[in-house]
Amino acid sequence: MKIFLTGSTGFVGKRVLNDLLEKNYQVRCLARQGAEQKLASYQAKGVDVVRGDVTDLNSLDGKLAGCDAVINLVGIIRSYPVKGITFEKMHYEGTANLVNAAQSQGVRRFLQMSSLGARPHGNTPYLQTKYHAEKCVRGSGLAYTIFRPSVIFGQGDSFVNLFANMLRRQQFVPVVGNGKYQLQPVSVENVSKGFVNSLERSDTIGKCFDVGGPERLEFDAIIDAIGEALCVPPHKIHIPVFVMQIMAEMLDWLPFFPVTNDQITMLLDGNVCDERPFFDHFNITPDYFKPGIHKYLSV
């Protein structure tokens, strides 16, 4: 079985690519110009790397031919409109182009990475465009499976490592509001197993899985766990929501500023689900947050 994989140079993509190879799947990775070098070591293992961009339909012409399934992992957590990087373009238009290419090139199986909380009237463009991408996949006529993960943690993640680096440098972390909002961090290994294990299972076709970890953790508890893994007592500075919103409004265009207004909105809403259907369906043993982050933060 040959898999067409997008987003393979990203955090989740690398894990999925490794798991696919471990299961002896043939893999063809889509890479934008200049990104091919990131996959050089995989090419030596037989991975087929083709140049293209999900936001450019013409660049996909013929690239999916001969593949049996598509795994679409392309996504962004913040937009840079000046550079032409928007949620609409990356999430919806990119997915629509891949669906079009799969239909025209004879690929029937389609696995889509969405996001927990995606809905038609979501309170941020991130959630809205994730939902519109889902809708496109559902209406495609393809044999689809959609995964909606919560915050994903693991080696090389951008969430845990953001706060870990803060603690390493300054031993304090700014926290939006009271820090009581809940998240349900899920390991990248668990997410990847869902994708890879669903490829040849007909009982996953036409289904959408909410993917959260086995614990609902308040944000303050997450920061405490990160500090514990680093052996650094974390000092949490709770900043009023309106102050963070003003700061984000002024500075979220800067890549180094840690949060955008949209991310603040989503944090305050929380991000939890009933995780049991996912773990039960795929017979996956859930990874817990504290021991999970200890594996890569305490090294």
N, C-alpha and C positions, 0 to 999 in steps of 0.2 A: 504494500500500500504506500503510495507516494503522497506526501503532505506538502501543501503550499503554505508557508508560514510567513506572516507579516509581524513586524515588531520584534524580530529575533535578536536585535542588538540591545534591547531594553532589559530592565530588571527581570520581569516575568518571562520575557521571551527567551532569555538565556536558559532559564530553568526548564521551560517547555522543550526547547531544542535539545538539551541534554537528555531529558527523559524520553523524547522521541527516538533518539539514537540508541539509547539503552534498550529500547523495545524493538530495535532493528527496523524502524521505519525508514524509508527513503525520504529525504527532506529537500525541498527547494525553498530557499530563503529570498525574499524580496529585500533589496537594499538600495537606498538612495545613493546618488553619486557621491563618492567620497567615504561612504560607510562600509564599502566592501572589505576594506582592510581589517575591520573589526571581526570579520568572520573568516579570516585567513586560516586560522588553526582548524576550523571546522571543515574548510574545503579540503584540507589534507585528510580528513576522515570520510570524504566522499559526499559532503553536502554540496548541493548545486546552488550557487549564488547567482541571481539574475538582477540586473539593474532596473529600477523602476520606482514609482512613487504612487501611493494609493490615491493621492489627490489629482493625479493626471491619468485619465482613463486610457489615453493613447499609449502610455508607457506600459500598460498591462497587456497590450495586444500580443497574444500567443504565449504569454509567460505562464499561464495556468495549464496549458495544454499537456495532457498526459498525467495530470494529478488527479487523485481520488477525493481529496478533501482540502478545504481551506480552514486554517485557524487564523482568525484576525485578532491581533492583540494591540493594534495601533491605538494610542490614546495619549492625551496630554492632561496635565493637572492645572496648567495656567496658560493663558493665551498671550500672544505677542502680536497684536493686529498690525503694528508697523512693519513687522517682518512677514506678514501674510499668514501667520500661524494663529488660526482661530478654532474654537470648539466646533463650529458649524462645518468648517472645511475638513478638519482632521477626523472628527467623529462621524458626522452624517455623510458628507460628500465622499469621504474615503471609503466608507462602508458601502454606499450606493455603487461606487465604481467597482468595488470588488464583487459585489452581487452581480452586477451587469457582466463582468468578465467571467465569472463562474458559470452563469447561464449560457453565455455565448460560446464558451470553450468546453462545455460538457462536464463540468464538475458539479456533482449533485449534493455533496456533504459540506456543510458550512457551520463552523463553530465560532461564536462571537463573544468577545469580552465586552461586557457592559459594566454597570456599576450599581451597587446597592443604593436604592433610593431613586433610581431612574424612573421618571414619570412624566406624562404629557405636560403637566403644569408645575413642573419642578421649580423651586425658587432660585435656581441658578442656571445659566446657559449650559454649564457642564452637565447637569442632570437632564435638562431638556434635550440636548443633542444626543446624549446617550440613549434616551428613550426613542427619539426619532430614528436612530440607527437600528434599534431593536425592531421597530415597526417595519422598517424597510426589509429586514431579514425575514420577519414573520410573513410578510406578503410576497416573498420572492418565489414561492413554490419549491424552494430547495429543502433538503432534509436538514433542518437546522437544530442546533442546541445553543442556548444562551446562558452565560454565567454572569452573575451579578455579585462580585466580591465586595466586602468591606475593605478597610485599610489592610494592605498586605505587608507583612514583615518578612525579613530574611536577609541573608548576606547581600550587601549592596543596595538595600532599600533606601528610599529617599525620606521616609517618614521617621523611623526610629533613629537613623543616623543623623538626621537634622538636629534632633534634640540631644543626642549623644555628643555630637561635636560642640554644641553649646556648652554642655556640662564640662567637657574636657577643657574648654578655653576659659570659661568664666564661672563655672559652678552655680549658675542660676539660669532659670528658664522663665521667660515671660509667658503667662497663661491668660488666655482670654476669659474674662468674667470669673465665675466661681469655680471653674474646673470640674463641675459635677456632671457635665454631659457625658454620655456613654458612647463608646466605640466597641467594636467586636473584632479585634485584629485577628487575621487568619494568615497562616504561614504560606509562603510561596510554594513550598513543597506540596501542601494540601491542594492549593489551587491548580497547580500543574497536573497533579494526578487526576483531577476531575476532567480536565481537557483531554489528556492522553487516553484515559480509560474509557471515555465516551465515544471515541472514534468509531469503534466497530460494534457498539451496542445499540441495537434498534430501539431499546426501551428508553433511550434518551432523546430520540428524535421528536421534535415539536415541543420540547420542554424548556423551561426557564428555571434555573436554580439560583436561589439566594445563597451566598457563600460567606458565612461568618465563622469566626473561631468559636471555641467552646465556652468562652467567658465574655460577659459584658463588663467592661472596665471603664470606670470614670477616668477622665483625662488626667486628673491628678495622680491616680493610681498608676497610670501608664508611665508618667514621668518618674514616679518613685521607683518603679521596676527598672527603668533604664539606669537611674542612679545607682541602684543596688548592683546591677550587672557590672557597672564601671567602678564600684567601690568608691563612689563620690556622693556624699550626702547632697541631694538636690535642693536648692533653695528656689522655691516657686514664688514668683512675683505676680500676683493676680492684678491684672490691669482691667479697669472698667471697659465694658464692651464698646461704649461710644468713643472712648479714647483710642482703642485699637482700630475702630472703623475709620476714624479721622486719619490716623497714621497710615492705614492701608490705602485710603483714598489718595493720599499725597505720595506714597512711596511704593505702591505695589507694582509699578511699572519697572522697578529696579529688580533684576534677577535675584540679587542677594537678599531682598527683603523676604522674611520667612513666610508671610501669609498674604493672601489677597482678600478683598471684601467678600468675594464669593466663598472662599474657603472658611472664613469666619462664620458666615451664614450656615454652611453645612456642618461645621463643628458644633455650633450651638443647637442645631436640630438633632444631633446624635446620629448614629449609624449602626443600627442593630437589626437582627432578624431572627427567625427560627432556623437555626443551623442544622437541625437534625435530619430533615429530608435529604440534604446534600450528602452528609456523611453516611447515612444509612443506605442511600441508593448506590453509592460507589464503594461501600464497605471500607471506608477510609478511617484510620485512627486519627483523631484530631490532635494537632500539636498545640500545647499550651504556651502562652505568651512568655512567661518568665524563663522557663528552661530553654525556650526557643531562642530568645535574644541573647541568653548567656553564651550560646554556642559561638556567636560571632562578635559580641562586644567585649567579652572577657579575655579574648586571645591577646 
